[in-house]
């Protein structure tokens, strides 16, 4: 009888505890500078600056437009030349603008574009604070041998195809990549998991499916990873350095963990020094286009 009473008591306590509301009081945190800066072989440096948002902030186009940091001093150096970037305005409709920094045509003597096997430094002075970062455009060592397609697995619509990639990884660990795909007139989108190392494929030829890149502002329907017959697809495969790999590896793990109460906490690894968030990344890009017949 004692055991029955004890069991009843524990059951009552359990269910009453499940009904108890839990409230979290988050500390007020001063917004931080968020840096999204890239330099690619054959391209000018490109820098977006914004302010971080509170955890429960409502994010819409107006909030995003208002978060941009204006009138900053942004410098990029290749070790020989140091160029001060110019701020540009990009109208996005509804009276809203986005802002970015890139080469200033008024200072052509110091302007440059990215080159393979070169290190670059970034210096930002914004709102009385200074931030720095360093990145490298490595060599394009992850070779694209061929791109082809095959029918998607059974259960998918007949127009769906899987895009396949054959490549070669040179011997020696440390070949990090990030990939993007462009379908027809769409922009380049990164894969849902867009960064990979060579721990398994080091020094070998390999064949993998290239999943379609995703717009993270949109929900992904079933079969999102496949392409359609009739699509023109361009693959952008980029060698990146370890810091860029670590940033996107931890960022994409965080994306995947949103809403999962059992996920382990993750700290996004930034290479921005001075208290900012985000990253400065170098990309050694190569491209390959395929037209999938109807």
Secondary structure, DSSP 8 states (H G I E B T S, - for coil): -HHHHHHHHHHHHHHHHHHS------------EEEEEEEEBTS--EEEEEE---TT----HHHHHHTB--S-EEEEE-SS-EEE-EEEEEEEETTEEEEEEE--GGGTTT---B-TTEEEEEEEEETTEEEEEEEEE----SEEEEEEEEE--TTS-TTEEEEEEEEE--SSS--EEEEEEEETTS-EEEEEEEEE-STTTTTSEEEEE------TTS---TTTT-EETT-EEEEEEEEE-HHHHHHHHHHHHHHHHTT-TTS---------BSS-EEEEEEEEEEEEEEE---
